[in-house]
Amino acid sequence: MKKSASSTSMPAPAVAMAGVALSRQLRAVAQAWQGIGQGRSGTAVLELVPAALRPGVQALLFQALRQRGLAQALARQLAPRKPAPAVDALLCVALALCADPEQPLYEPFTLVNQTVEAAKQEASTRAQAGFLNACLRRFLRESATLLAQVQHDEQARWNHPPWWVQRLRQDHPTQWQAILQANGQQAPMVLRVNVQKTTVAAYLQALEVAGIAASPVGEVGLVLQRAVPVQQLPGFEQGWVSVQDAAAQLAAPLLLAGLDVSQPLRVLDACAAPGGKTAHLLEYAGAQSPLKVTALEIDPQRAQRIGGTLARLGVQAQAQVVVADASRPQDWWQQHCAGALFDAILLDAPCTASGIVRRHPDVPWLRRESDIAQLAHIQARLLDTLWPLLQPGGRLLYCTCSVFKAEGAGQVQAFLARHSDACHWPSPGHLLPGIAPVGANLQNNQDHTAGEHDGFFYALLQKASV
């Protein structure tokens, strides 16, 4: 699974839905909760929710998922004999939404009453409405005791699977707790200003006129004080801005800084969907640059999104979108690139998405520990396959939205051991979600305020000249 850090999976709007009963939303959230437990992604389960209900259901679901481990442990305390799946899902969702008094979405008794009402509306749960009522009211009476009883449970305490916690403790021994705490928070909505159409200062003023509070981050980024639908952003359809996390905004300058973009450089974006980084490369190079980008994507539907993104931003003329597998150059390199070596390659590789849990709280519950090794193997194959397509003296930027070292520092160390013609240039390395970088490992003025970026990894590799 590759989830993009530049996707629009931002915090959902307010959950209050005019004319929609909370019980109806809770029913949909419980069904989505079950689907995730069965291995379906948050995106997939939310697609089954009627469009009118989806914003409120997403907000409730994401809040509940951030307390999933705690809710499951509390449910076992209240109901040692696990009830039927539909009943258990309603119980867990209600407990998750009640368990964090610092982020209440509804008054606890309202949640209990509406959960019971939701149970009464479904044949599969109606007979257990009284049971749910008894469990939830007991929790409200004994919450302090029950919460204390489950604190020894690592999954309940950190709301991540135990193997995930152990892996972070191993990879980041001094920061693992801060990573887990950050994962439990909503990520901010961050914009990338298209400097071919406006300036950061001008767009900041446009936001102010629209009543949207924001502050600068990085070179061309703006962090919104509160997430809003993209339709409310001034000039969004005209390509003035894109939604892209601050960490993802580092890719284009890291790859292109120092290159002469007035020359007809050939650039490959090897895993390009949904197109945010492809577009940023072209924006960074400038409208007059002869730079050409080949954007590869294996999934035809996701490839269409790249085209839509480039068209909205007005940079489609400088890119070709190719539906192909980056690990099989024999299928696309001669046909679409005339067998010409690239001056620069961006490899945003498929990964566990462990760095973007703030935006995708379903990720820890969908992953297995064995996925890390499987994805690391794919990443290594992509690196080894694309390296020969880079001309001598060219550069490759390897990145993942992962905090696991097997997909970052460990992957690059192994690559350097295999390729004596590769040199590791200064680059950020592991950026941790919601944590300020240690030392000056972000270039120039791209220092990002703590809490403003997702978890990411960057390594810039240069090929030796002949």
N, C-alpha and C positions, 0 to 999 in steps of 0.2 A: 504494500500500500504506500503510495506517495501522496502525502497531503501537502499542499503548497502553503508556505508561510505568507504568500501574497494573496491568498484567496480572500473572498469576502465573507468568510465565516467569522464575522465580528460578533460582539455581544448583541443579543437580540434586543429589539425595542421593549418598551415597558409591557408588562404582561397583562395589564388591565385591558380586556377586550370588551368594548361596548356591546351590550346585548348578548354576550356569550357567557353562559353559566360556568363558574369555576369547576363544577363537577364534570362538565363535558371536557374541559381541558385536561383535568386530572386523569380522566379515562384514557385520553389519547396519549398522555405522558406515560401512563402505566403500560400501555401497549408498546410504545417505543422502548421503554425500559426492558421489557421482555425480549424484544427483537435484538437489542444490543447483547443481552445475555445469551442469545442464540447465535451470536457472531456476525450480525448485520451492523453496518456502520451507522453512525448518527445521520449522515446524509441520506442513506437509503431509507431508514425508518421515517425520517421527517418528510420524505417525498410522498409517503402514503397518507399524510395528514392533509385534510382539506386546506386549500390555500388561505382561506379566511382565518383559520385557526392557527396556522403554522407559526407566526411570530410569537404568540403567547406560549404555545406548546414548546417551542424551541427554548425560550427563556426559562421555563419551568424545568424542562428536561436537563439543560446544561447545569442549572443550579443543583438539581438532584444528583446528577452524575458526579459532581464535585464532592458529594458526601456519600458516594455509593458504598464504600467499604464500611463506614460508620453505620449507615442505615441497615446494611445486611447483618452486622453484628448485633445491633439493637433488636432487630426482628427475631434473631435466634434467642435472645434473652426473653422476649415477650411471648414467643411461640416456639418452644423447643421442638415440637413436631411441625415441620415445615408445611404450611398450607398449600393448596393448589396454586399453580404458577400465576394465574391471573389475580388471585387474592394476595399472594406474596408480593407481587409487583405493586399493587395499590398500597399495601402496608409499607413497603420499603420507600416508595416515592413520598408518602406522607411523612414518614420518619425523617427522610433526608431533608425535606423542606421545613420541618419543625426543629431539627437538631442544631441549627446554627443561629442562635439568637442575635448574632451581630449582623446577619444579612437576611432579615425577615422579609419575605415577599407578601405574606398575609398573616393576620393574627392567628395564633395557634388553634384556638377553638373554631375559628372559621374553616381552617384547613381540615380539621377533624370532621366537622359536620359535612363539608362538601365531599370529603373522601367517602364517607358513609353513603351519601346521596349517590355518588358515582357507582358504588357497589350495587345499590338498589336498582340501577338502570340497566344492568347487564344480567342476563340469565345465568351466566357462568359464575357470578359473584354474589347474586342477590341473597342467597341463603346464608352467606357469611358476613352480611352487613353488621349484624350484632357482634360477631367476633371481632371485626375490625374496630368497631366503636369501643369495645372493651379494651383492646390492646392499646389503642391510641390514647384513650383517656387515662389508662394506667401510666403511659409514658409521661403525659403532662403532669401527673401527680408525683411521679418518682423519677423525673428526668435526671436530677443530680446524681442519684444513686446508680441509675442504669448507665449513665455516661461514664461514671467512675469505674464501673465493672468491666467495661470493654476497652479501657485505655491500655491494658496489657497486650491487646491484640494489635499487632503492627499494621495490619491492613486497615483496621478501624481507625487507628490513630493518624495514619498518613493518607488514607484513601487512595492507595495504590497497591497492586499485588505485591506480596512479600519479595518475590524475585526482583521486581523493579527497584524496590527500596534498597535491597542488597547490592544491586548493580550500581546504583548511584553512589552508595556508600563506598564502594570499591573504586569507582572512577573519579569521584570528587570528594575525598575524605573530609575536607574542611567546609564544603559548600552544599553537601547533599540535602541537608535539612532546609536550607534556603530555597533550593530548587523545588522541593516538594511543597513548601509553603507558597511559592510563587505559582505553582501549577494549580493551586486551589483558588486563584483569583481570576477575574475577567481580564483579558488583555485589552489594552486601549485600541481604539480605531486610529490607524496612522495613514496619512495620505502622502503620495509622492507627487510633487508639483512638476508638470511638464514645462520645462524651461524653454521649450521651443514655442510655447504659446503664451506664457505669462511668467511672472516672477514670484518668488516666495513671498516677498513683501506685498505685492499687489494682490495675491490670492488670500493672504492673511487678512487684508483689508476687506476683500469680498466676503469672506466668512463672517467678519465682524458685522458687516451690513446685514447679512442674513441671520444674525443672532446666534451664530455658532462659535463658541469659544475654542481657541486652539493656541498651541505654542510650537515654535520651531524645534526640530530635532534633526541632527545630521546636516547634510549639505542642502537637500531639497525636500526634506520631510516636514510634516506638520502633525502633531498629536492632537486629536480632538478631546476636549474635556468630557464629552459624552458622545457615544455612537449615534449616528443618524442614518436613515436610509440614503443610499447614494443619489436617489432622485432629488433629495433636498440640497445636494452640494452644488454650489454655483458652477456652471460650465462643465458639469461632469460629462454630459452627452457630447459636448464640443471638444472633449479631450484635454481639458485644462489640468485634470488630476486623475490619479489612479489610487486605488486602495492597495497599499503594500507595506508590510511591516518594516520597521526601521532596520532590522538585521538584514532582510532581503535586499534593501536598498544599497547595501555595500557591494553587491556583485558587480554591477557595471563599472563603477570607478576602480575597483580592485583589478578587473581584467584589462581595462582600457587605459588606465592612467600611465602616462609616459609613452604611449604609442602615437605615432603620427597619423591621426585620423583624417588628415587631408589627402592621404594616399588610399588607393583602392584595396583596403585590407579585406581579407576573407575570414569571417567569424562563424563558428558553429555553436549553436545553442542545442546541446545534445538531447535534453529531456525538457522540452520547452513549455508545455502546457502549465498554466492557462495563458501564458504569454507576457506576464508582467516583466520578467527579466529581459526578454527579447526586446520589448518596447523600450525599456530603460536603456539598453545598449545603444539603440538608435537615437533616443533623445539625448543621451550623453555625448554621442559623436557629433550631433548637430545636423540640421537640415541640409547643409551644403556638403557634408562629408560623403565621399564615394564608398564608404564602408558598406559592405553587403553581409547580411546575416542569413544563414540557413538554419531554420528552426525545425528540429525533428520532434515528432511525437508519434508514439506507436498506436495510440487510441484515436480512431477517426473522429469521434465526437468531441474529444478534448482538443484535437487539432483545429476543429471548427472554431472553438473558443479563442484560439490564438489569432485566427484571422479577424474575428470580431473585435478583439482588443486592439490589434494593430490599426484596423480601419477607424475605430473611434478616436485614436490618438493621432491619426494622420500620418503614420509611418509605414504603411503597408507596401509602398513602392520600393522600399529598401530591403525587403525581406522576402524570402521564399519559404513557404510552409510545406514541409514534406512529411507525409504519413509513412513512417518507417521505424524499424527497430535500430537504435543506435549501435547495438552490439553486433549488427550484421551489415557492415559497410558494403559488402558485396551486393546488397540489394538496392543501394541508393547512391553510393559515392561517385561512381562513374556516370550514372544516368543524370543525376541532378547537380553534381559538382564538377563534372568533367575530370575527375581524378586529381584535382588540384589540391595541394596541401593547404591547410589552414594556418593563418597567422595567429589565431587565438581560438581557444575552445573553452566554453563554459559547460561544465558537467555538474548540474544540480541533480544528484543521483537519487534513485528510489531509496527510501530509508524507513526506519521505524516511526518517524514523525514524533519522536520523544521530546523534541524541543518545542512543539506547538500544542502542548496539552491544554494551555490556557484557552486556546481557540477551539480545540477539539477534545473535550473532556471524555469522549468515548474511547480515545486511543489506548489508555492503559488497560482497559477491560477487554479490548479486542486482540491485543498482542500476546504472544507467547515468548518465553525466553529464547526458544530455538529460532525465532524469527531474526534475531540479531545476526547470528552466524549465516543464515541463509541470505539475508540482504547484504551482508559484508562480502559474501562470495560474488553476488551480482555486481556490487560496486567495483570490486577488484577486476572483474572481467571487463567492465566498461572502461576502466582506466587503462588496462592493458591493450584493449582493442582500439581505443581512440588515440593513444599516444603516437603510434606510427603515422597517423594522419596529420600530425602537427609538424610544420616545417622547422628545420634547425633554427634555433634562436627564438622560436615561438613560445607562447605561454598557454598553460592550461590552468583554469581555476576550478578546483574541486570543492564542492560544497554539499552539505546535507543539513536538513532541519532536525538534527539529532544531537543529543547531549551524551550519547554513549560513545566511549572512546574507540570501540571496535569499528565504528562507522566514521571516525574522525581521525584523531592523532594516530591511533594504531594502524588504521588503513593506510595513511600516508607514509608512515615509517616502513611498512612492509613494501609499499610501492617503490620507495627510494632504494630499498635493498635489492629489488629486482631490476632497477633501471639505473645504470651508472651514468647515463646521459641526462639525468634529471637533477635539477637544483631547486631546493625549497627556498623561495623568496620570503621576506618578512610579510606576514599576513595574520589576521586576527586569531586563528586557531579556534578554540571552543568559546563561543559566547553563550552564557547561561541565562535562561529566561528570568527577566525581572531583576537581574543582578548586574551592577556596574562592572565593566571589564577591569581586570587587574592590570595595572600598568598602562603604558601608552601603546596598546596593541591595536588601536584603530587609527587609520591613517589620517593625517592632516587635521581638519576640524570636525571629523566625523565621530567625536566622542558622544556616546549616547547616554542619556540620563537613566539611572537605575529604574527599572520597571517599564521602559519604553520599547524594549526589543524582545523578540522570541529567542528560544534556544537555537543556535546555529553553529556550523563549523565551516571555516574557510582555510584552504591551503592553496597558495599560488605557486605553481611549478613551472620552471623554465627549462626548455630543451637546449642542450649544449649546441653551439654553432659548430659546423663542420670545419 
